[in-house]
Amino acid sequence: MDRIDAMRAFVAVAQEGSFSQAAETMAMSPQLVSKYVAKLEERLGVRLLHRTTRKVSLTEAGSHYFQHSQQILASIDEMETQLGGLQHIPQGTLRISAPVSFALKHMAKLITDFQAVYPLVHVDLQLNDRKVDIVDEGFDIALRIGRLKSSALIAKKVAPIRVVLCASPSYLADYGTLQSLDDLKDHRYLHYSYMERDDQEEIYRWLTHGIEPSYITKSYVMSSNNGDVLVNAAIEGAGVVLQPTFIASEALSSGKLVQILPEFEPAALDLYAVYAHKKLLPHKVRCFIDFIDGYYGSPPYWDQAMATQ
């Protein structure tokens, strides 16, 4: 027995004064209304209604239960109305996890523009380069960069992410221009340490054209878990760096860095918006997913800026 339906049936009988009138109000048969009330009385262990051939009236217990039932049902109806409103008018807190460097460079305007359209949505943006557990950590959406493996999560591709090998003109003047990927073994390599192992291996296979990568993995002169730091170090002449263009595009466009071996540029990664549920998706999440789709352009604006130089 559905306790809420039974409670609604009892309240309808108490308000209408008869089972037949309550049945008409609830658009069900009098027999079903009577069954609901009888089962409710059986579960509670008390009689709620006095029944005669002429009328139905509340017992003392029924009078108390009627008052509380009205309050409970009103609260449920109000909650359902509010939740329904959330599905039609995006509001509430939207918790987003995003990579540090990408968020610092490219998400402030995105969030500002999104909230201009949906002003009732409060955005809680948390920056972290590790892979967060969306469900356990209470995030609505996570932005992730890479090649996603199959999972129970839903992933929306947002933009391609080019990764380029680059160095400063001063560094290349001191250490020489690379002619092939194999030349990397003779150069100072700046290593991004916060990659997943599979991504590291894939990048090293690219760096060495499948050659044993140990001389790359063991010979880097600097390691950091932040791409901005590595790009800034490369600008200062510290070495060769492999980083996404959403970080390095400004330096590449201004000539502070130059791309090395563009003919060997690795296949692009992708930026994804990842979320946990597809059915009954909160409207605030759906609106953000739709809003970010195409927001950065195709190609993304940071790559367009490089192409115009």
C-alpha positions, 0 to 999 in steps of 0.5 A: 500500500502506498502510504501517501495515496492512502493518506490522500484517500482518507483526507478526501473522505474526511473532507467530502463526508462520503466515500463516493464523493471522495472517489469522484474527487480522486477520480477512482472507484469508491471500492478502491478508496474504501480499501485504502482507508481500511488498509490505513486503519489496519496499519495504524491499529485504530479506527479513523472513521465512523461509518453509517449508511447515511454519513461518515464522520471522524473518530477522535483518533481520526480527527488528530490524524486528519490534521497531521495528514493535511499538514504532511500532504501540503508540505509534500505538494509544496516540495513537488511544486518547488522541485518542478520549478527547478526543472523549468527555471534553472536555479540553485547551486551548480558544483563544477570541477575543472582543471586548474590552468584551463579554468584560470584562463578560460572559465571566468567569462564562461561562468559570467556569461552563463549567469547573465542568462541564468541569474538564479544559478549559483556556481561553485567552481572548484579547481583541481587537476586530479580526477574527482569522483563526481558522485562521491564528492557531490559535483554536478559536472566535471570538465576533463581533458584527455581521451576518456575511457568507457564508464557509467558517466555521460561525457559531452565533447566540448572542444579539441585540445591541441598539444604542442612541443615548444621552446623559447627562441633564446633556448633554441639559439643556445641549444640548437633547433631540433630536427627530429623527435629523437633529438629530444634526448639531447635537450632539456625537457620540462615535464608535466607530472600530473598526467595519468600513467596511460596518458604519460605512456602515450605521450612518451611513445609519441615523443620517441616514435615508439623507441624506449622512452626511459631516456626521456622519463629519466632526463627531464630537468624540471617537473611540475604539476602545473602547466602554466609554471612549465610554460613560463619556465620555457619562456624563460629559456629553461627547456622544451615543453609539451603543453596544450595550446589553451595554455601556450597560445598567448606565448606562441602568438607573441613569439615568446615561444615557437612550436617545434617540429609541427609536422610531428604534432600529436593527435589532439585530445578533447575537453569533455563536460562529464556528468553522472545522470542522463535521466531526470537531469536537473535543469541547471545541469542541462542548461550548462551543458547546452550553454558550453556546447560550442562556446569556445568555437571551432576551432577554439578561439585560442587556436584561432588567435594563433592561426592569425599570427 
